């Protein structure tokens, strides 16, 4: 009871909070009036803006609906009329056959580009593949292929003897579409062990120095390279090249020294040819200061 | 989800109107984002004497602060002062009636309600009820809940002011289409910023000496226990100099700022300074001793009047935390020494470095910064803004309606 009385008495006490804070229009200053006007304009602007955004969103939604309808209509009317294939060696027909694109009607928008790309990239001869739709009716396929630096022989129980190609990274694959002349110009690899792997062979480790030796020989002394028949890795890290004039050339596996070794070989070959030798048995380039040359017993013509 | 709230601290002073805008983020932290100022018009000794002139300069300051901050104010904390602010102590007691003689919550509410219930005169409104420590069987206790005793006493210091004058100040703010969330005595706001928690706990006094009025607040046990206002300030010093040294008020103001000291530093009465210091006709030498003596006498008088108002709370042993001076006039040289001589308590000048940097560290901004801190505390406790709508619809509603 006493508490109630105290509370009631407390309420009777005037507080500043009892002061009426309602604004009478006449007590508003010019500055405040401008602010109120601006504030109201902004509020009205915000409402109008929100309405416009809503209307625009609705319009966009309707347009989007129309667009998707027209796109689906267009999709049904986009048959593939031409397929462009850009590659180094792989023949166009082989690519189409491999991707199962030949001999049937294709829908440009219905093609699974990702799947086609993955399939073609799974072939060892392809490094990377780009496939793109070129509206309205063209499919574009571009294949970036491996470049062979040597070839190797393998025995297959079913197909007999196979000639395989090896790129500078040791990837072994059955070359498709290469010309006979190009394959013939590649030296054979000897002293290697090919291991079967899923869908092909395991890569050869340590192939890069061989590729460098061959590419430098092709660049510096193409007349020598043409006669190189076999590169033997039997004594790896020493590289033994078997050729027509010099039966065996022994190279040191020092990539920074290949240029010097090839130049020396060129000099020796020139020297012996000029002295009417028809063959040299062996040239060993692994010694820095001296080059032992083993002459053939039936060398002089 | 808690949105940030924009609050403003507004002081309609005798010399200037200051508006400081703060953003309370997440209800916890305060960022000061805008300051607006204008020369005061229509205000005399802290009282509004011309509503339209006071409105114009206040609204100009608010607009300037809003433009600087780039936001609209949600609520206002208004500082009040002036000659009519008074206070009284009211007490009430109840018997502890529970079986175990332990104080219950109901008994605390009852005794507090009774103490605050003392009626005030017609035309007066309560600004603050400042609670002093409870007494339980003559022992001072801060929180008596569950403590054992027979008799519980509550004591409040009620600060009240003239309803019309406070209403005028509020209506000036309302005239800018803003709502006043709380009205705070200037010294209380200043105290919340310039006094440390330790000083408040030990017992200290904050004196805010403005141009036309002086506010004071006494803190003990960490809370404000006494507050008041005097119609005396820096203007009186200028007036004394003007009359005593026969110069214009503007010249007296200038002399006060250039050579003023609250104690006599220069004993040699022949030592003089130039009145205008421009070597033009009319410039004359003025004795420095006279300037300092006049200022010393007036400042001492202001402090003595404050001391008289404090009663027992003004004893030096109850002010062991010291005295903290604030407000524009506190920038006078040696004012601390003058205060120490009157109160016998250590004195320092307050600064706002706890919340402000740069220009805002000046003591003239203590009140408005204190108001923002006051607002932050209310936000944290969450007991203001009853019935006010926030968010987009609240904003729209406020924007579209005047009242």
Boltz contact constraints between the chains, C-beta under 6 A:
constraints:
  - contact:
      token1: [A, 3]
      token2: [B, 110]
      max_distance: 6.0
  - contact:
      token1: [A, 6]
      token2: [B, 110]
      max_distance: 6.0
  - contact:
      token1: [A, 6]
      token2: [B, 113]
      max_distance: 6.0
  - contact:
      token1: [A, 6]
      token2: [B, 114]
      max_distance: 6.0
  - contact:
      token1: [A, 6]
      token2: [B, 117]
      max_distance: 6.0
  - contact:
      token1: [A, 7]
      token2: [B, 113]
      max_distance: 6.0
  - contact:
      token1: [A, 9]
      token2: [B, 117]
      max_distance: 6.0
  - contact:
      token1: [A, 10]
      token2: [B, 113]
      max_distance: 6.0
  - contact:
      token1: [A, 10]
      token2: [B, 116]
      max_distance: 6.0
  - contact:
      token1: [A, 10]
      token2: [B, 117]
      max_distance: 6.0
  - contact:
      token1: [A, 13]
      token2: [B, 126]
      max_distance: 6.0
  - contact:
      token1: [A, 14]
      token2: [B, 125]
      max_distance: 6.0
  - contact:
      token1: [A, 15]
      token2: [B, 125]
      max_distance: 6.0
  - contact:
      token1: [A, 15]
      token2: [B, 126]
      max_distance: 6.0
  - contact:
      token1: [A, 16]
      token2: [B, 125]
      max_distance: 6.0
  - contact:
      token1: [A, 16]
      token2: [B, 127]
      max_distance: 6.0
  - contact:
      token1: [A, 16]
      token2: [B, 166]
      max_distance: 6.0
  - contact:
      token1: [A, 16]
      token2: [B, 183]
      max_distance: 6.0
  - contact:
      token1: [A, 19]
      token2: [B, 167]
      max_distance: 6.0
  - contact:
      token1: [A, 19]
      token2: [B, 170]
      max_distance: 6.0
  - contact:
      token1: [A, 21]
      token2: [B, 174]
      max_distance: 6.0
  - contact:
      token1: [A, 22]
      token2: [B, 403]
      max_distance: 6.0
  - contact:
      token1: [A, 23]
      token2: [B, 174]
      max_distance: 6.0
  - contact:
      token1: [A, 23]
      token2: [B, 402]
      max_distance: 6.0
  - contact:
      token1: [A, 23]
      token2: [B, 403]
      max_distance: 6.0
  - contact:
      token1: [A, 27]
      token2: [B, 171]
      max_distance: 6.0
  - contact:
      token1: [A, 27]
      token2: [B, 175]
      max_distance: 6.0
  - contact:
      token1: [A, 28]
      token2: [B, 175]
      max_distance: 6.0
  - contact:
      token1: [A, 29]
      token2: [B, 55]
      max_distance: 6.0
  - contact:
      token1: [A, 29]
      token2: [B, 56]
      max_distance: 6.0
  - contact:
      token1: [A, 29]
      token2: [B, 59]
      max_distance: 6.0
  - contact:
      token1: [A, 29]
      token2: [B, 175]
      max_distance: 6.0
  - contact:
      token1: [A, 31]
      token2: [B, 59]
      max_distance: 6.0
  - contact:
      token1: [A, 31]
      token2: [B, 63]
      max_distance: 6.0
  - contact:
      token1: [A, 32]
      token2: [B, 59]
      max_distance: 6.0
  - contact:
      token1: [A, 32]
      token2: [B, 175]
      max_distance: 6.0
  - contact:
      token1: [A, 32]
      token2: [B, 176]
      max_distance: 6.0
  - contact:
      token1: [A, 32]
      token2: [B, 177]
      max_distance: 6.0
  - contact:
      token1: [A, 36]
      token2: [B, 177]
      max_distance: 6.0
  - contact:
      token1: [A, 39]
      token2: [B, 399]
      max_distance: 6.0
  - contact:
      token1: [A, 43]
      token2: [B, 396]
      max_distance: 6.0
  - contact:
      token1: [A, 43]
      token2: [B, 399]
      max_distance: 6.0
  - contact:
      token1: [A, 43]
      token2: [B, 400]
      max_distance: 6.0
